[in-house]
Amino acid sequence: MPELPEIETIVRGLAPHLVGRAVCTVRVREPRLRERIAPDFARALVGREIHSLARAGKTVVAGLDDGLRWLVHLGMTGRLTLQGADVAPRPHDHVEIGLDDGRCLVYNDVRRFGRLVVVAPDAVAAEVGLGLEPLGEDARPDVLAARARRRRLSVKAFLMDQRLLVGIGNIYASEILFHAGLRPWRRAGRLSLAEWQRVVAATRHVLEDAIACGGSTISDYRDGFEGFGSYQLRHAVYGRAGEPCVRCATRLRSRVIVGRSSFYCPTCQR
């Protein structure tokens, strides 16, 4: 599933091409996504100008000229691609947004776990998660420590809980905890302030580095122009169980936490 770096990459790439453009046509080829596309979805977009394009958690948020927000959540396999109008539809091209410059923004989703919806501005937070933005000023060590206090969940689960932090999933939680030197099952509520300082520093380092690399392309992810990310080439632990640690050469291990495989180094992480 695309996480914060992948969505940020898509937004930064598409924003110069979409902001200021008007939506001329909307064609919904397949409305049956994770949540069925609303019957009035096309009517809400046609004739509207895109005033802004941003990321909130793992969601693309387009601000429209009537004040509403168009949200795109890519689910597990969704892609949002800008292409010429003369490009033939591909399998799983479920929604086509025709723009006033002749180009087309296409939503493609093999597994149809994504979501496209138009909502009021005050509904955005509830739609994308109420947690802090990991790269925002409010995601400080003391704030995270306070949020974790008296909670029984693991630090891995804390990082992935969209009610606490938005945008981080399994890939980057594993990478962040490696760089912070913490084992993923450590109890979040028992971490010291110094350990939370390491978590915050590692979070910023990993996410900013991943954004600079265009995200991680493990299987389905592409950016807004069908380009690949390259951060997967820099993964220290994710998907590398049984391989040597990049720091100490100890064989990496995996362990299931909150239903997901968590990768770690038994020597570098404590």
C-alpha positions in Angstrom: 0.0 0.0 0.0 1.4 3.4 -0.9 2.4 5.3 2.3 3.3 8.9 3.0 6.5 9.1 0.8 4.6 7.6 -2.2 1.6 9.9 -1.9 3.9 13.0 -1.3 5.8 12.1 -4.5 2.6 11.8 -6.5 1.3 15.2 -5.2 4.6 17.0 -5.8 4.7 15.6 -9.3 1.1 16.3 -10.3 0.5 19.7 -8.6 2.3 21.9 -11.2 0.1 20.2 -13.9 -3.2 20.1 -12.2 -3.5 23.3 -10.1 -5.4 25.8 -12.2 -6.8 23.2 -14.5 -10.6 22.8 -14.9 -12.4 19.4 -15.0 -14.3 19.1 -18.3 -15.4 15.4 -18.2 -15.6 12.6 -15.8 -16.1 9.0 -16.9 -16.6 6.3 -14.3 -16.0 2.9 -15.9 -16.2 0.9 -12.7 -17.8 2.4 -9.5 -17.3 -0.6 -7.3 -14.2 0.3 -5.3 -13.7 -0.3 -1.6 -16.6 2.1 -1.2 -18.8 2.5 -4.3 -18.3 5.8 -6.1 -21.2 8.0 -5.4 -23.8 8.6 -8.2 -23.2 12.4 -8.0 -19.4 12.1 -8.1 -19.1 13.2 -11.8 -21.5 16.1 -11.2 -19.5 17.3 -8.2 -16.3 17.6 -10.4 -17.3 18.6 -13.9 -16.9 22.4 -14.3 -14.8 22.7 -11.2 -11.3 24.2 -11.2 -8.6 22.5 -9.1 -7.2 25.2 -6.8 -4.7 23.1 -4.8 -3.2 19.7 -4.5 -1.9 18.4 -1.2 -1.3 15.3 0.8 -3.1 14.4 4.1 -1.7 11.2 5.6 -2.0 8.6 2.8 -4.6 10.6 0.8 -4.4 13.0 -2.1 -6.5 16.0 -1.5 -7.5 18.3 -4.3 -9.1 21.6 -3.3 -11.9 22.7 -5.7 -13.0 26.2 -6.6 -16.3 25.7 -4.8 -14.6 25.0 -1.5 -15.1 21.2 -1.6 -12.3 18.7 -1.4 -11.8 15.8 -3.8 -10.1 12.9 -2.0 -8.2 10.0 -3.6 -7.0 7.1 -1.5 -5.0 4.6 -3.5 -5.7 1.6 -1.3 -3.3 -1.2 -2.0 -2.8 -1.1 -5.8 -4.2 2.2 -7.0 -2.5 4.5 -9.4 -3.2 8.1 -10.3 -1.7 8.9 -13.7 -1.7 12.0 -15.9 -1.6 11.1 -19.6 -2.6 12.3 -23.0 -6.3 12.0 -24.1 -5.3 9.7 -27.0 -3.9 7.0 -24.8 -6.1 3.9 -25.0 -7.8 2.7 -21.8 -6.0 -0.1 -20.0 -7.4 -2.9 -17.9 -8.5 -1.6 -14.5 -8.7 2.1 -15.6 -11.8 2.8 -13.5 -12.1 6.6 -13.6 -11.0 9.1 -16.2 -10.9 12.8 -15.5 -10.7 15.0 -18.6 -9.0 18.3 -18.1 -9.3 21.6 -20.0 -5.8 21.2 -21.5 -6.8 18.0 -23.3 -5.0 15.7 -20.9 -6.6 13.0 -18.7 -6.1 12.0 -15.1 -6.7 8.3 -14.8 -7.4 6.2 -11.7 -6.3 2.6 -12.2 -6.7 0.0 -9.5 -6.3 -3.8 -9.9 -7.7 -4.8 -6.6 -10.2 -1.9 -6.3 -9.4 -1.1 -2.6 -9.1 2.6 -3.3 -11.6 5.3 -2.6 -12.7 8.5 -4.5 -15.0 10.9 -2.8 -15.9 14.6 -2.7 -16.4 16.1 0.8 -16.7 19.3 2.7 -13.4 20.7 4.1 -14.4 20.0 7.7 -14.8 16.3 6.8 -11.3 15.8 5.6 -9.7 15.0 8.9 -12.2 12.3 9.7 -11.7 10.8 6.3 -7.9 10.6 6.3 -7.2 9.9 10.0 -7.1 12.2 13.0 -3.4 11.7 13.9 -0.5 14.0 13.7 1.5 14.5 10.4 4.8 12.8 11.1 6.7 15.6 9.3 4.7 18.4 11.0 5.9 20.6 13.8 3.5 19.0 16.3 5.1 15.6 16.0 7.6 16.2 18.8 9.1 13.7 21.1 7.2 15.0 24.2 3.9 15.0 22.3 4.4 11.4 21.1 5.5 10.3 24.6 2.3 11.9 26.0 0.1 10.2 23.5 1.7 6.8 24.2 1.5 7.1 28.0 -0.6 4.3 29.5 -1.2 2.7 26.2 -0.4 -1.0 25.9 0.3 -1.1 22.2 3.7 -1.7 20.7 5.8 1.1 19.2 5.3 -0.5 15.8 1.5 -0.4 16.2 1.8 3.2 17.5 3.6 4.4 14.4 1.0 2.7 12.1 -2.1 3.9 14.0 -3.7 6.6 11.8 -5.5 8.0 14.9 -2.0 8.8 16.4 0.2 9.5 13.3 -1.0 9.6 9.7 0.7 8.3 6.7 3.0 5.6 8.1 2.5 1.9 7.2 4.4 -1.3 7.5 7.3 -0.5 5.2 8.3 2.7 6.9 7.5 1.7 10.4 10.0 -1.1 10.1 12.6 1.2 8.6 12.1 3.9 11.2 12.5 1.5 14.1 15.7 0.2 12.7 17.2 3.7 12.4 15.9 4.4 15.9 17.5 1.3 17.3 14.3 -0.1 18.8 12.7 -3.5 18.5 9.2 -3.2 17.0 7.4 -5.0 19.9 8.7 -2.6 22.6 5.8 -1.1 24.6 5.2 2.5 23.3 4.1 3.7 26.7 7.3 2.6 28.3 9.8 4.3 26.0 11.9 7.1 27.5 11.9 10.6 26.2 15.4 10.0 24.8 14.0 7.0 22.9 11.1 9.1 21.5 13.7 11.6 20.4 15.4 8.8 18.4 12.0 7.8 16.9 11.2 11.4 15.8 14.7 11.9 14.3 14.5 8.5 12.5 11.0 9.2 11.2 12.1 12.5 9.6 15.2 11.0 8.2 13.5 7.9 6.7 10.5 9.7 5.3 12.4 12.6 3.8 15.0 10.3 2.3 12.2 8.1 0.8 10.5 11.2 -0.7 13.7 12.3 -2.3 13.9 8.8 -3.9 10.4 9.0 -5.2 9.1 6.4 -2.7 9.4 2.6 -2.7 8.2 0.5 -5.7 7.7 -3.0 -4.3 5.2 -4.1 -6.8 2.4 -1.9 -8.0 3.3 1.7 -7.0 4.1 4.2 -9.7 4.2 8.0 -9.5 1.8 10.3 -11.4 3.7 9.7 -14.7 4.2 5.9 -14.3 7.7 6.4 -12.9 9.2 4.0 -10.4 10.4 4.9 -6.9 13.9 3.8 -5.8 13.9 3.8 -2.0 13.4 0.1 -2.0 17.0 -0.2 -2.9 17.9 1.5 0.4 15.7 -0.5 2.7 17.7 -1.6 5.7 15.3 -4.2 7.0 12.0 -4.3 5.2 11.6 -7.6 3.3 15.1 -8.7 4.1 14.6 -11.4 6.8 17.5 -13.8 6.6 19.9 -11.4 5.0 22.8 -9.7 6.7 22.3 -6.4 8.5 23.7 -3.4 6.6 25.4 -2.3 9.8 26.6 -5.3 11.7 26.1 -8.3 9.3 23.8 -10.1 11.8 21.1 -12.1 10.1 17.9 -10.1 10.0 14.7 -11.6 11.5 10.9 -11.1 11.1 8.1 -11.3 13.6 4.4 -10.8 13.1 3.1 -7.7 15.0 -0.5 -6.3 14.6 -1.0 -8.8 11.8 2.0 -7.7 9.7 5.5 -9.0 9.3 8.0 -6.8 11.1 11.6 -6.9 10.1 14.4 -6.1 12.5 18.0 -6.6 13.5 18.4 -8.5 16.8 21.8 -6.8 17.4 21.2 -3.2 16.3 17.7 -2.9 17.8 17.0 -3.1 21.5 
